[in-house]
Amino acid sequence: MTRANLDKQPHEVAAMFDGVAKRYDLTNTVLSFGRDRGWRRATRLALDLKPGERVLDLGAGTGVSTEELARSGAYAVGADLSLGMLQAGHQHRPEVPLLAGDALALPFADATFDAVTISFALRNIVDADAALREMARVTRPGGRLVVCEFSHPTVAPFRTAYMSYLMRALPEVARRVASNPDAYVYLAESIRAWPDQAGLATRIGANGWGKVAWRNLTGGIVALHRAIRP
């Protein structure tokens, strides 16, 4: 299985994540120098979840992010396109509700959720704009969206160093710890090709969401975009 190309064909992306599922969580922690735990916590706090609310974790993978969301007392359900990732999640987190779902045709009725979030997966969807509209469809009016995604560091020297790490060091580190290191070459390229903070905010606002704002984490390596369903 080769890495997916930047055309993001759904079957290729799903197969790529099937191939990295076994050691996905460990690899992410290593490649992020442990920052991934803080990013998940920041996402939960930004959603401002209340006990009894329902939250959809789209692109949930193995459910590690869904598990974090449930710490709020909300009912958190995860959905992902990769059956391999879901299988790994069921093995390691049997108590976390995880189901197969296409971000472009979610298996939920209109206005089902109080909040929806997607972490490090929006850029892997073949039509991110349609996915944003579908997330708006399943969110009640007044409900919240948080997109946690890789972005563009805001300080030029740091941005240069980070891009060098992405394109050179990250694939090399992945070869030491990942179950399919070629996939991380695609992941690095997809991060470099992704819009910056303002660009993503514009796309969110154009696809069913209002009051869009963002804040940077780790110098802009990651950005949290927040929005409200009108």
Secondary structure, DSSP 8 states (H G I E B T S, - for coil): -----TT--HHHHHHHHHHHGGGHHHHHHHHTTTHHHHHHHHHHHHHT--TT-EEEEET-TTTHHHHHHHTTTSEEEEEES-HHHHHHHHHH-TTS-EEE-BTTB-SS-TT-EEEEEEES-GGGSTTHHHHHHHHHHTEEEEEEEEEEEE---SSHHHHHHHHHIIIIIHHHHHHHH-SSTHHHHHHHHHHHHS--HHHHHHHHHTTT-EEEEEEEEGGGTEEEEEEE--
